[in-house]
Amino acid sequence: MTVPEMLVAGQNARLHSDVVHIRTKPENVQGAFKVAIVALGNKELCWVDPGDGTPPHISADDMSLSVNLGKLDKGVQLQVLVYSNADRPSLSSLGSLRVELGGFEVSFGHEGLTVGCLVVADLYCRDGAWKIRAQNQGVVEGFGEYLRRQGLDIKLRGRPPQSEASASVAPRSAKADWTGSGCQISPRHVLTNAHVVSGASRIVVSNFAGRTTATAVVVDEMNDIAIVRLDEAYGERGAVFRTGGVMLGEEAVTLGYPLHGVLGSAPQFTSGSVSNLLGPDDDARVLQITAPIQPGSSGCPVFDGAGNVIGIATATLMQAQNVNFAVRASLATALMEATGIEVARREKSPSIEMAVLVKENSGLVWRMECFR
């Protein structure tokens, strides 16, 4: 038997056949869930719900699907999803999950299943060949909310209404006045920019782990850093900060939520290098980096090649190409210590594989939605 090739979120590969068998392998097979396919922008093939009628080129049951891509228009993009079909909209009862797709495999640990709907992979055609792109995009509220975001007005048979708990934070229809990103530094605290939270009367934060409200507790406008406290605790750890100085030319990697509503719901990864150890007018508080920063990236962590935080993205120079700035991590750790938050530190260490860095740290990055 051929062993499937492992893919991590964001990784692309060419499919070996137009006929793709999709098999789900949960740790707990008693967990209530379904696997589905959604064709983005195509309401004629908008979704597949086993037992509810499927197109002739797709066969399905609760735990698997098979699709013949050769029968589809090459301009369509499919998304493969797993969603909870239980009263409580969460996949956490599965324990862990492996999904095989046409000779490839994408896996998710328990921490990645605290959502009601999980986008596993994209299937798309490029240069005449069908390809797969591994995903890890979660929708806390479930499959119905995912469909609503795609503009698909579909009534789900047998699905319970959205629970009050999942709707209590903020209605998804309420559009934030502005957005940013943040870096988790403890189970109850997130580090971001002062300019992200200044002027906000309400802050909602979200990532794969969940969605909750937050309150700014310390705002340092001079250094453009702030700490917000989450109304609920998430995870067991915060980001690890680098000890010692930063070197000119070393790797600089960002993980954040730029261009909210345009680039999707998952954190975005960019890479570059430290291009200057000083900011504008020789400002020693900031670093200059070539990792691109877009609106919404503000407040996201900047990692070195080993996954240690060396800065917090703060600004980009609009009049120049790829000139971006990050507040030095030492200023953030000083603020954390002054606030009584324990700082996890690690010395400079060898770089790790970029896909591993992204996978290990994506759960520490939060989207910040701010309302006036």
KELO-212020 format. One record per residue (C-alpha): residue number from 1; residue in three letters; x, y, z. Coordinates in steps of 0.02 Angstrom, whole numbers. Example, Ala and Ser with C-alpha at 12.3 -4.5 7.8 and 13.67 -1.06 7.14 Angstrom:
<pts>
PT   seq   type       px       py       pz
PT     1    ALA      615     -225      390
PT     2    SER      684      -53      357
</pts>
This chain:
<pts>
PT   seq   type       px       py       pz
PT     1    MET        0        0        0
PT     2    THR       65      172      -47
PT     3    VAL       96      286      101
PT     4    PRO       12      456       75
PT     5    GLU      125      608       65
PT     6    MET      103      728      210
PT     7    LEU       57      909      171
PT     8    VAL       57     1057      291
PT     9    ALA      -55     1210      279
PT    10    GLY      -11     1316      128
PT    11    GLN       85     1178       39
PT    12    ASN       39     1140     -143
PT    13    ALA       59      980     -244
PT    14    ARG        2      909     -410
PT    15    LEU     -132      776     -401
PT    16    HIS      -89      608     -479
PT    17    SER     -264      575     -546
PT    18    ASP     -423      668     -591
PT    19    VAL     -521      548     -480
PT    20    VAL     -489      599     -300
PT    21    HIS     -542      490     -155
PT    22    ILE     -561      586        7
PT    23    ARG     -557      482      165
PT    24    THR     -570      547      343
PT    25    LYS     -487      454      486
PT    26    PRO     -535      524      656
PT    27    GLU     -461      463      819
PT    28    ASN     -638      443      887
PT    29    VAL     -752      373      753
PT    30    GLN     -904      405      864
PT    31    GLY     -885      592      842
PT    32    ALA    -1030      666      742
PT    33    PHE     -963      747      585
PT    34    LYS     -977      752      396
PT    35    VAL     -860      786      251
PT    36    ALA     -916      904      113
PT    37    ILE     -859      988      -47
PT    38    VAL     -899     1168      -91
PT    39    ALA     -868     1244     -263
PT    40    LEU     -824     1426     -234
PT    41    GLY     -926     1546     -339
PT    42    ASN    -1030     1407     -417
PT    43    LYS    -1205     1389     -344
PT    44    GLU    -1248     1243     -457
PT    45    LEU    -1117     1138     -368
PT    46    CYS    -1122     1232     -205
PT    47    TRP    -1106     1090      -82
PT    48    VAL    -1120      904      -53
PT    49    ASP    -1213      833       97
PT    50    PRO    -1214      643      101
PT    51    GLY    -1391      577       93
PT    52    ASP    -1461      741       31
PT    53    GLY    -1431      712     -153
PT    54    THR    -1263      727     -240
PT    55    PRO    -1208      769     -417
PT    56    PRO    -1171      618     -527
PT    57    HIS     -983      647     -528
PT    58    ILE     -973      637     -338
PT    59    SER    -1005      489     -225
PT    60    ALA    -1016      512      -38
PT    61    ASP    -1053      449      135
PT    62    ASP    -1030      529      306
PT    63    MET     -842      496      316
PT    64    SER     -782      500      135
PT    65    LEU     -806      573      -37
PT    66    SER     -747      535     -212
PT    67    VAL     -745      667     -347
PT    68    ASN     -702      655     -532
PT    69    LEU     -616      821     -569
PT    70    GLY     -608      778     -754
PT    71    LYS     -796      805     -764
PT    72    LEU     -785      981     -695
PT    73    ASP     -751     1149     -774
PT    74    LYS     -566     1184     -753
PT    75    GLY     -605     1358     -690
PT    76    VAL     -691     1298     -533
PT    77    GLN     -605     1293     -364
PT    78    LEU     -664     1164     -238
PT    79    GLN     -643     1167      -51
PT    80    VAL     -646     1008       51
PT    81    LEU     -719     1030      225
PT    82    VAL     -755      930      381
PT    83    TYR     -894      996      492
PT    84    SER     -982      950      653
PT    85    ASN    -1152      872      637
PT    86    ALA    -1184      866      825
PT    87    ASP    -1289      976      937
PT    88    ARG    -1131     1064      993
PT    89    PRO    -1043     1145      844
PT    90    SER     -867     1080      875
PT    91    LEU     -755      946      801
PT    92    SER     -659      922      963
PT    93    SER     -747      757     1000
PT    94    LEU     -648      680      857
PT    95    GLY     -489      690      962
PT    96    SER     -377      707      810
PT    97    LEU     -407      692      624
PT    98    ARG     -315      634      468
PT    99    VAL     -386      667      296
PT   100    GLU     -321      575      142
PT   101    LEU     -347      662      -25
PT   102    GLY     -288      581     -185
PT   103    GLY     -125      510     -116
PT   104    PHE      -92      654        5
PT   105    GLU     -133      676      188
PT   106    VAL     -171      826      298
PT   107    SER     -179      800      486
PT   108    PHE     -251      900      631
PT   109    GLY     -221      882      817
PT   110    HIS     -351      909      951
PT   111    GLU     -304     1093      968
PT   112    GLY     -352     1122      786
PT   113    LEU     -525     1045      803
PT   114    THR     -604     1169      923
PT   115    VAL     -707     1239      779
PT   116    GLY     -871     1188      702
PT   117    CYS     -806     1183      523
PT   118    LEU     -631     1154      457
PT   119    VAL     -571     1190      279
PT   120    VAL     -450     1047      244
PT   121    ALA     -391     1081       66
PT   122    ASP     -420     1171      -99
PT   123    LEU     -430     1076     -263
PT   124    TYR     -396     1187     -414
PT   125    CYS     -333     1179     -593
PT   126    ARG     -177     1273     -646
PT   127    ASP      -93     1261     -817
PT   128    GLY     -207     1116     -864
PT   129    ALA     -164     1011     -711
PT   130    TRP     -268      984     -554
PT   131    LYS     -179     1026     -392
PT   132    ILE     -208     1019     -206
PT   133    ARG     -167     1154      -78
PT   134    ALA     -174     1102      104
PT   135    GLN     -275     1218      215
PT   136    ASN     -311     1242      400
PT   137    GLN     -450     1370      404
PT   138    GLY     -575     1355      546
PT   139    VAL     -747     1429      565
PT   140    VAL     -796     1424      748
PT   141    GLU     -984     1436      719
PT   142    GLY     -992     1290      597
PT   143    PHE    -1038     1244      420
PT   144    GLY    -1190     1356      409
PT   145    GLU    -1084     1509      448
PT   146    TYR     -953     1453      322
PT   147    LEU    -1089     1444      186
PT   148    ARG    -1155     1615      236
PT   149    ARG     -981     1690      212
PT   150    GLN     -977     1614       38
PT   151    GLY    -1144     1695       -3
PT   152    LEU    -1233     1526      -14
PT   153    ASP    -1410     1531       56
PT   154    ILE    -1434     1346       94
PT   155    LYS    -1544     1269      227
PT   156    LEU    -1454     1128      316
PT   157    ARG    -1571      984      352
PT   158    GLY    -1568      923      530
PT   159    ARG    -1445     1056      588
PT   160    PRO    -1479     1137      757
PT   161    PRO    -1489     1327      765
PT   162    GLN    -1332     1422      812
PT   163    SER    -1309     1413     1000
PT   164    GLU    -1320     1570     1105
PT   165    ALA    -1143     1540     1165
PT   166    SER    -1071     1547      990
PT   167    ALA    -1171     1702      945
PT   168    SER    -1143     1801     1104
PT   169    VAL     -974     1879     1063
PT   170    ALA    -1022     1982      911
PT   171    PRO    -1131     1950      760
PT   172    ARG    -1029     1906      606
PT   173    SER    -1133     2027      505
PT   174    ALA    -1065     2169      611
PT   175    LYS     -917     2234      513
PT   176    ALA     -768     2293      615
PT   177    ASP     -716     2474      592
PT   178    TRP     -536     2416      575
PT   179    THR     -434     2258      603
PT   180    GLY     -260     2208      657
PT   181    SER     -164     2059      720
PT   182    GLY      -95     2003      887
PT   183    CYS       26     1880      965
PT   184    GLN      -26     1772     1113
PT   185    ILE       92     1793     1261
PT   186    SER       -7     1697     1393
PT   187    PRO     -170     1599     1398
PT   188    ARG     -261     1763     1437
PT   189    HIS     -154     1897     1353
PT   190    VAL     -116     1953     1175
PT   191    LEU       18     2076     1121
PT   192    THR      -22     2198      981
PT   193    ASN        9     2379      926
PT   194    ALA      -56     2527     1023
PT   195    HIS     -126     2600      862
PT   196    VAL     -229     2442      834
PT   197    VAL     -328     2456      996
PT   198    SER     -325     2645     1027
PT   199    GLY     -499     2719     1006
PT   200    ALA     -588     2551     1010
PT   201    SER     -739     2535     1124
PT   202    ARG     -751     2349     1088
PT   203    ILE     -619     2223     1035
PT   204    VAL     -658     2048      969
PT   205    VAL     -516     1924      941
PT   206    SER     -522     1760      847
PT   207    ASN     -416     1619      779
PT   208    PHE     -431     1430      758
PT   209    ALA     -449     1407      946
PT   210    GLY     -604     1515      962
PT   211    ARG     -677     1689      969
PT   212    THR     -697     1803     1118
PT   213    THR     -696     1984     1173
PT   214    ALA     -543     2071     1245
PT   215    THR     -497     2226     1343
PT   216    ALA     -342     2333     1321
PT   217    VAL     -254     2334     1490
PT   218    VAL      -87     2418     1449
PT   219    VAL      -60     2537     1303
PT   220    ASP      113     2610     1268
PT   221    GLU       81     2735     1130
PT   222    MET      261     2798     1128
PT   223    ASN      327     2627     1076
PT   224    ASP      166     2575      986
PT   225    ILE      137     2416     1087
PT   226    ALA      -12     2360     1191
PT   227    ILE      -71     2210     1291
PT   228    VAL     -252     2153     1288
PT   229    ARG     -333     2032     1408
PT   230    LEU     -447     1897     1338
PT   231    ASP     -613     1864     1423
PT   232    GLU     -578     1677     1406
PT   233    ALA     -415     1579     1421
PT   234    TYR     -348     1488     1269
PT   235    GLY     -202     1368     1253
PT   236    GLU      -65     1329     1376
PT   237    ARG       77     1440     1316
PT   238    GLY      123     1602     1234
PT   239    ALA      253     1646     1104
PT   240    VAL      438     1623     1140
PT   241    PHE      547     1780     1131
PT   242    ARG      728     1785     1073
PT   243    THR      863     1834     1195
PT   244    GLY     1009     1937     1135
PT   245    GLY     1024     2054      988
PT   246    VAL      961     2040      811
PT   247    MET     1084     2026      666
PT   248    LEU     1075     2119      501
PT   249    GLY     1024     2001      362
PT   250    GLU      945     1864      468
PT   251    GLU      775     1791      428
PT   252    ALA      616     1885      471
PT   253    VAL      450     1793      460
PT   254    THR      277     1866      492
PT   255    LEU      113     1779      533
PT   256    GLY      -41     1889      535
PT   257    TYR     -213     1929      467
PT   258    PRO     -190     2059      329
PT   259    LEU     -329     2124      216
PT   260    HIS     -472     2048      316
PT   261    GLY     -613     1993      201
PT   262    VAL     -498     1983       50
PT   263    LEU     -365     1852       87
PT   264    GLY     -471     1727      184
PT   265    SER     -491     1681      366
PT   266    ALA     -325     1594      398
PT   267    PRO     -165     1680      456
PT   268    GLN      -51     1733      314
PT   269    PHE      135     1696      308
PT   270    THR      268     1810      233
PT   271    SER      456     1796      240
PT   272    GLY      603     1912      216
PT   273    SER      752     1973      313
PT   274    VAL      811     2107      433
PT   275    SER      868     2244      315
PT   276    ASN      914     2379      442
PT   277    LEU      943     2376      629
PT   278    LEU      873     2552      646
PT   279    GLY      711     2635      595
PT   280    PRO      676     2805      517
PT   281    ASP      793     2942      581
PT   282    ASP      899     2805      662
PT   283    ASP      759     2758      781
PT   284    ALA      833     2617      888
PT   285    ARG      661     2558      945
PT   286    VAL      620     2478      778
PT   287    LEU      693     2359      650
PT   288    GLN      673     2371      462
PT   289    ILE      619     2209      377
PT   290    THR      582     2153      200
PT   291    ALA      440     2034      250
PT   292    PRO      287     2119      172
PT   293    ILE      160     2203      286
PT   294    GLN      -16     2247      228
PT   295    PRO     -163     2330      317
PT   296    GLY     -218     2212      454
PT   297    SER      -42     2146      484
PT   298    SER       -9     2278      618
PT   299    GLY       26     2193      784
PT   300    CYS       76     2025      711
PT   301    PRO      234     1940      775
PT   302    VAL      396     1941      678
PT   303    PHE      493     1779      703
PT   304    ASP      673     1733      671
PT   305    GLY      712     1574      574
PT   306    ALA      695     1468      731
PT   307    GLY      521     1530      777
PT   308    ASN      573     1654      912
PT   309    VAL      489     1825      916
PT   310    ILE      609     1966      873
PT   311    GLY      482     2104      840
PT   312    ILE      302     2162      821
PT   313    ALA      252     2227      649
PT   314    THR      204     2409      659
PT   315    ALA      212     2503      493
PT   316    THR      259     2505      310
PT   317    LEU      333     2649      209
PT   318    MET      206     2682       73
PT   319    GLN      322     2787      -35
PT   320    ALA      449     2646      -53
PT   321    GLN      447     2465     -108
PT   322    ASN      447     2333       30
PT   323    VAL      511     2444      171
PT   324    ASN      428     2386      331
PT   325    PHE      457     2411      517
PT   326    ALA      438     2310      676
PT   327    VAL      450     2363      858
PT   328    ARG      595     2273      942
PT   329    ALA      543     2125     1049
PT   330    SER      646     2190     1195
PT   331    LEU      523     2334     1217
PT   332    ALA      377     2212     1218
PT   333    THR      458     2096     1346
PT   334    ALA      497     2244     1459
PT   335    LEU      312     2291     1454
PT   336    MET      262     2112     1489
PT   337    GLU      376     2102     1640
PT   338    ALA      311     2268     1706
PT   339    THR      135     2199     1692
PT   340    GLY      181     2038     1783
PT   341    ILE      168     1924     1631
PT   342    GLU      300     1788     1626
PT   343    VAL      410     1797     1471
PT   344    ALA      461     1635     1384
PT   345    ARG      637     1659     1315
PT   346    ARG      757     1561     1206
PT   347    GLU      930     1599     1140
PT   348    LYS      966     1613      955
PT   349    SER      960     1439      880
PT   350    PRO      974     1358      708
PT   351    SER      834     1390      585
PT   352    ILE      697     1260      564
PT   353    GLU      596     1212      412
PT   354    MET      480     1356      369
PT   355    ALA      325     1246      358
PT   356    VAL      361     1182      534
PT   357    LEU      384     1360      600
PT   358    VAL      216     1412      528
PT   359    LYS      125     1259      594
PT   360    GLU      196     1278      770
PT   361    ASN      155     1463      784
PT   362    SER       -7     1491      686
PT   363    GLY     -111     1453      840
PT   364    LEU      -27     1596      934
PT   365    VAL      -83     1729      809
PT   366    TRP     -251     1816      831
PT   367    ARG     -358     1927      721
PT   368    MET     -406     2089      810
PT   369    GLU     -575     2162      759
PT   370    CYS     -601     2335      829
PT   371    PHE     -764     2433      844
PT   372    ARG     -785     2616      884
</pts>
